[in-house]
Amino acid sequence: MSDQRRIPSASRALRTGVELLSSMRFAISLLALICIASVIGTVLKQHEPAVNYVNQFGPFWAALFAALGLNAVYSAWWFLLILAFLVLSTSLCIARNTPKIFVDLRAYKENIRAQSLQAFHHKAQAELPESAQAAARRMSTLLAGAGWKVRLQQRGSAAGLDASPDASSGWMVAAKAGAANKLGYLAAHSAIVLVCLGGLLDGELIVRAQMLLGGKTPYQGGGLIADVGPEHRLSLRNPSFRGNLLVAEGTQSGTAVLSQPDGVLLQELPFAIELKKFIVEHYSTGMPKLFASEIVIHDKATGATLPARVEVNHPVSYQGIEIYQASFDDGGSQLTLHALPMAAGAQSFEVQGVVGQAMPLARQGSDLTLEFTALRTINVENFGAAAGEDQPASDLRASLQARLGAANKAAGNKELRNVGPSVGYKLRDAAGQAREFHNYMLPVDTGDGVPVFLLGVREAPSQPLRYLRIPADEQGGMDGFMRLKAALADPNARAQAVQRYVAQATDAARPDLAEPLQQSAARVLALFAGTGMAQGQSGGGLQLVSDFMQTHVPEAEREKASQVLVRILSGSLFELAQLSRQRAGLPPLVQDEATRGFMTQALFALSDAQIYPAPMVFALKDFTQVQASVFQVARAPGKSIVYLGCALLILGIFAMLYVRERRIWVWLAPQGERSLATMALSTNRRTIDGDQEFARLAQQLLGAKPQEPQEPGESRQPHEGKHP
């Protein structure tokens, strides 16, 4: 990247520093650091909330990432410093080499010694039947016609000069082509400087400078944007920024938010954006194919309005500011939730709220706070046969074939299906601890033929959701399950269900079996309901039944006893369901395949409901969606500079890779009426094309074949200089 000439300076330290900064090794080291930082920025999610890094990596690594700026690599001070040094290093390299390159572009090097031509890789020699002058004129015309730039030089006595006894006399034909190769060097290195300068201008360098020199500080509180002080706001004249703007349907906003590691800065815009309508179009599978926003731009200075449409990859530009469709969010949808009791003694009720708000649950005397967090009207899930299933370990060949081949070949069949709306909320206790819930509005057929309501819950955002699956009744609701659950908690209902089951299951010829069966059914149903526990036990469901068997049934008889208890439990629950429907004035269940599927799923759901970590579940009953667009607004003066740098980089790389710099010398020594011609060619890269070109030129100029090249040990470095 740099040549070996020294920088003239009286200071040896300054000269050494400039030599280091302009060296190729220093620039390559900086590029390696930038590559490493870019890998970190790609692998590690950028600009995430601090709690996400704590949940994923722990408090120590999260603090280390924040201290090193790894959560915002491309705006970290050390990354910007590396870019600045790379700009300085490349600029010094260009400054040192540009004069030499332009000298080489103008030079024909016609003063090369005639003897030096014998040391070139490509050389040829022939005796010509014409005089040296006539041959030089002929060769000059041929080369010029082929696109070469040619210069003739007459040496020694032929030029009328006094020559020493060992001086040569004759004509030197010097020609050159492919000078764009060296211009490509300048273009490629200039492109690096321009791209880095554009990155610095469009990065946070100017914003950081205002924070350091202009007294601007990030805002760390909450509340309304209008209440934020001027020390947290950037002016309209800010030359470079990139921030986000959230606008709900029917509202407008003119202040962008610039995220910082320790807060936010507010950027005033010369206009306000009003969102008329947010448009989402989907494929038949439910996957989105278009995000667009119908907006109206209101100029704050003139009051003019400009309707526009912003789509992904189709931004709108106004007053030098680009408006991009970055994302979408909820703009304050209105929700109606139906609270269903999951704990004994709780009552059902309805609540209404707005996404983004919270309300205390004082109706049940609870200290919980309900926070409405999200509404998703479309949820696309994969219900393919192979979804979530692993290939058997023994079938290695099938496993490899499933993953090899075309890049678009999926490892398993995909069946994408929209399962309808869902609601997200949090229940926060008096200590501030919150659980996150995600419930689907409609029942989902997961593949076993029984539609179920999926009720998700997790303790922390870093954990996966765990779902309670409640079977849908014949009306497509959860009422049948909730009636069965309430009946299971009622001792009188359990007793009546046991009596009904014993009456149907006992043979009239064996009345002595009724009493033991009734005791067993009452015991297993009480254990399943969680009321037949011994001291120190908690919970219920199938786990408590299993614990009872582990304690009271010998190991050799457990398998047979478990089958008997499951039949007794299933039969008792069926009678309990019939009893609950009779009390509600509904007809009894028909014993068919659908009923058996419902009861089987209800058995598992009742068992899992014993450990549901909330006294109630909130089902989405109705909603009025209000959507919001998230726009990214950016003033990027470095964009044009980066585009220019990219163009120069393409031209420079093309010139360096595909344009070969070549020089030809032909020394013509007079021999009476004839002349002896010695020809040589030099090129910056030895290729087959170069060999073929020299062979063609040797034939055209000399009428001779090129000489065989010398062995590597016999070659010697040619010396270029003036002849004596």
ABEGO torsion letter per residue (X at the ends): XBBABBBBBABAAAAAAAAAAABAAAAAAAAAAAAAAAAAAAABBBGBBAAAAAAAAEAAAAAAAAAAGAABAAABAAAAAAAAAAAAAAAAAAAAAAAAAAAAAABAGAABBAAAAAABABBBBBBBABBAAAAAAAAAAAAAAAGBBBBBBBBEAAAGBBBBAABBBEBBBBBBBGAAAAAAAAAAAAAAAAAAAAAAAABAAAAAAAAAAAGBBBBABBEBAAABBAAABBBAABABBBBBBBBBBGBBBABBBBBBAAEBBBBBBABBBBBABBBBBBBAAGBBABBBBBBBBBBAAAGBBBBBBBBBGBBBBBGGBBBBBABBBBAGBBBBBBBBBABBGBBBBBBBBBBGBBBBBAAAGBABBBBBABBBABBBBBABAABGBBBBAABAAAAAAAABEBAABBABBBBBBBAEBBBBBBBBBAAGBBBBBBBBABBBBAGAGBBBBBBBBBABAABBBBBBBBBBBAAGBAAAAAAAAAAAABAAAAAAAAAAAAAAABBAABAAAAAAAAAAAAAAAAAAAGAABBBGBBEEEAAAAAAAAAAABBAAAAAAAAAAAAAAAAAAAAAAAAAAAAAAGBBBBBBBAAAAAAAAAAAAAAAAAAABABABBBBBABBBBBBBBBBBBBBBAAAAAAAAAAAAAAAAAAAAAABBBBBBBBBBBBBEABBBBBBBBBBABBBAAAAAAAAAAAAAAAGBBBBBBBBAAABBBBBBBBBX
